[in-house]
Amino acid sequence: MIEWFTIVQVVVALAAGLLCIVLGLAGRKPNDLTMGAATLVELLLIVQLFIALFSPAFGNDPRGSLLEFYIYLISAVLLPVAGGFWALIERSRWSTVILGAVCLAVAVMVYRMNVIWFVQGQ
């Protein structure tokens, strides 16, 4: 189930990132759609945070560096919040592009967290 959730997270973050970048390059300011996309990425990351915190209690030990995993997790959770606040304050088309870049970075971090937690060391 966690692998499917990770796949959904990566796909949502990629789709949200591409949506934000396309709308930003088209000259659109951050609207409800772009802010909603970034918010969805953030909600998925909060769920990922709870999975990471409680997963060891159920016997799922990470197979990679725990420090690297938590650095990715904290960065992935904080980036959309910071990008969202900046987009709300700035309200320019470039803030929408930044939101897209943040979502794409989150997709990469979520994939890397999945590799550290499940794949590495098998």
Residue, then its C-alpha position, 0 to 999 in steps of 0.5 A: m500500500i505504501e508503494w502505491f501511495t508513493i506512486v500517487q504522491v509522485v504523480v500528483a506532485l509532477a502533475a501539480g508542478l507541470l500545471c503550475i509551470v504551464l500556467g505561470l509561463a502562460g502569464r497567469k497569476p497564482n489562482d485557486l487551481t495552482m494553490g489547490a495543487a500545491t496544497l494537495v502536494e502538502l497534504l500528501l506530504i503530511v500523510q507521508l510524515f505520519i507514515a514515516l513516524f509510525s512505520p518503525a512501530f509496525g516493523n518497517d525499518p529503513r534500509g538507507s540512511l535515516l538522516e538523509f530520509y528525514i532531511y528529505l522529508i522535512s524539506a519536502v514538507l516545508l518547501p510547498v508551505a514556503g512556496g505557497f506563502w511566497a506565491l500568495i504574497e508575491r501574486s505574480r506569474w513567476s510565483t506560479v512557476i516557482l510553485g511548479a518547481v517546488c512541486l517537481a522538487v517534492a516529487v524527486m524527494v518523495y521518490r528518493m525517500n521511497v528508495i531509502w525506505f524500501v528499495q536500498g539495501q535489498 
